Amino acid sequence: MVKSILEGKTVVLGVSGGIASYKAVDLASKLTQEGATVKVVMTANATKFVGSITFQAVTHQPVLTNLFEDSSQSAISHVSICKDADIFIVAPATANIIAKAAHGLADDALSTALLTASCTIVMVPAMNSQMWLNKATQHNLNVLKNRGIQIIEPEVGRLACGDEQAKGRFPETEFILNYMKDFLGKVQSLRGKTILITAGGTREPIDSVRFIGNRSSGKMGYAIAKAAKTKGANVILISGPTNLQPPFGVSMVYVETAQQMLQAVINNLSQADAVVMTAAVSDFRPAMKSNKKIKKESMPSSIELELNPDILEAISNKKDKQLVIGFAAETDNVLENATKKLKKKKLDLMVANDVSHPDFGFDSDFILAAFISDYGQQGSLEKYRKTELAEKVVEWIASKLA
Ligand SMILES: Cc1cc2nc3c(=O)[nH]c(=O)nc-3n(C[C@H](O)[C@H](O)[C@H](O)COP(=O)(O)O)c2cc1C
């Protein structure tokens, strides 16, 4: 018999109080049958829909329902339940638990356990369609998504309240199981690997309020960090100033200048298996910097610049076993220039991107990009969503590190 990807995995199943709570019993049972250790944590309201004893019976594990249970008597607590968890799935997720998780509330066993989780969290909302469509619920879901929490959207169909063809229905157990298997399959591909990523633009101060910067938004690097984290990697994200939320579970190092970015890269290089340089590092910095705001009258008519360190070149010289992936933003002869850079900087992969078109590149969700490998082979420039390109880059890294 083919071994299930769920075999040996630890799944925390959070059950909140909705009409679909009883369907979580089937999910708990199937997960257990496929070889997972399923640890159930229920809200008090969920126990009004289905008894904890049912989950205990199908999972052969104690069930956590009470935050204040005497921990010396109980085999699990809100703190220990997530230990060694591969995935935390909340199914069904009520509008209430979604709101609580979005705001970091911790007033019962499930909401508190969610705050202790360092594994991937998946939520399966199920509710009346008006509750689903409510702006508050949608806002809370967006907050969770931006934090890296996966949401399995409810299905359209008949709801318990009697509505027909309305969105809010709990998906079939098979669908959720397949989602989890697919996810855990991908998760494994970078487990135990450390990926170092740089993102955003650097700022080179002229004085205490002005700087030389660039239009990089950081979206590409943040998307790669999220994709690598989703595949189970330890991710260190060295970021210039951006407006982006740090991806869930990623170690952030915030920097401002190219010199600080170089130092942060060097500090973390030895523990990395792969380095992805998406940051737009300023080539120059002002030769002199004032610690105070320069008065308009005293501002020189020209600013003398000096060269910044080339971080990719520094990595090539210092690296040991690491794969090094660069991003080259070009406006002319994109593939030719990117290929030259790949060879000069001895990279394993260069992602050439054409930033001559206003709809692509900096600050856009889309990118016109081509892969150039260490053999100098050129793909053609294609339009990608940045999240899609991030997946491709991470898959390439996983295939090389396998
Ligand atoms: C019969 C009944 C069915 C309910 N079904 C749902 C539901 O499907 N989804 C939902 O978000 N809330 C549903 N609710 C409301 C939740 O039970 C309520 O918001 C509760 O506070 C959720 O608590 P919990 O998130 O702590 O489990 C239902 C309530 C009742 C009485």
The ligand as an SDF file (V2000), in Angstrom:
LIG
                    3D

 31 33  0  0  0  0  0  0  0  0999 V2000
  -27.4200   26.5620   15.6730 C   0  0  0  0  0  0  0  0  0  0  0  0
  -26.2730   27.4920   15.4810 C   0  0  0  0  0  0  0  0  0  0  0  0
  -25.4710   27.3410   14.3810 C   0  0  0  0  0  0  0  0  0  0  0  0
  -24.3740   28.1990   14.1770 C   0  0  0  0  0  0  0  0  0  0  0  0
  -23.5930   28.0420   13.0670 N   0  0  0  0  0  0  0  0  0  0  0  0
  -22.5530   28.8600   12.8690 C   0  0  0  0  0  0  0  0  0  0  0  0
  -21.7270   28.6920   11.7370 C   0  0  0  0  0  0  0  0  0  0  0  0
  -21.9230   27.7910   10.9250 O   0  0  0  0  0  0  0  0  0  0  0  0
  -20.6840   29.5250   11.5710 N   0  0  0  0  0  0  0  0  0  0  0  0
  -20.4240   30.5450   12.4480 C   0  0  0  0  0  0  0  0  0  0  0  0
  -19.4610   31.2890   12.2240 O   0  0  0  0  0  0  0  0  0  0  0  0
  -21.1850   30.7090   13.5450 N   0  0  0  0  0  0  0  0  0  0  0  0
  -22.2390   29.9050   13.7760 C   0  0  0  0  0  0  0  0  0  0  0  0
  -23.0190   30.0890   14.8750 N   0  0  0  0  0  0  0  0  0  0  0  0
  -22.6950   31.1570   15.8070 C   0  0  0  0  0  0  0  0  0  0  0  0
  -21.5430   30.7420   16.7120 C   0  0  0  0  0  0  0  0  0  0  0  0
  -21.8880   29.5730   17.4240 O   0  0  0  0  0  0  0  0  0  0  0  0
  -21.2290   31.8910   17.6780 C   0  0  0  0  0  0  0  0  0  0  0  0
  -20.7440   32.9900   16.9500 O   0  0  0  0  0  0  0  0  0  0  0  0
  -20.2650   31.4930   18.7530 C   0  0  0  0  0  0  0  0  0  0  0  0
  -19.9640   32.6130   19.5370 O   0  0  0  0  0  0  0  0  0  0  0  0
  -18.9800   30.8870   18.1840 C   0  0  0  0  0  0  0  0  0  0  0  0
  -18.1300   30.5870   19.2560 O   0  0  0  0  0  0  0  0  0  0  0  0
  -16.6670   29.9660   19.0310 P   0  0  0  0  0  0  0  0  0  0  0  0
  -16.0540   30.6520   17.8720 O   0  0  0  0  0  0  0  0  0  0  0  0
  -15.9760   30.2590   20.3060 O   0  0  0  0  0  0  0  0  0  0  0  0
  -16.8570   28.5150   18.8370 O   0  0  0  0  0  0  0  0  0  0  0  0
  -24.1150   29.2300   15.1180 C   0  0  0  0  0  0  0  0  0  0  0  0
  -24.9180   29.3470   16.2330 C   0  0  0  0  0  0  0  0  0  0  0  0
  -25.9770   28.5010   16.4260 C   0  0  0  0  0  0  0  0  0  0  0  0
  -26.8400   28.6710   17.6450 C   0  0  0  0  0  0  0  0  0  0  0  0
  1  2  1  0
  2  3  1  0
  2 30  2  0
  3  4  2  0
  4  5  1  0
  4 28  1  0
  5  6  2  0
  6  7  1  0
  6 13  1  0
  7  8  2  0
  7  9  1  0
  9 10  1  0
 10 11  2  0
 10 12  1  0
 12 13  2  0
 13 14  1  0
 14 15  1  0
 14 28  1  0
 15 16  1  0
 16 17  1  0
 16 18  1  0
 18 19  1  0
 18 20  1  0
 20 21  1  0
 20 22  1  0
 22 23  1  0
 23 24  1  0
 24 25  2  0
 24 26  1  0
 24 27  1  0
 28 29  2  0
 29 30  1  0
 30 31  1  0
M  END
$$$$
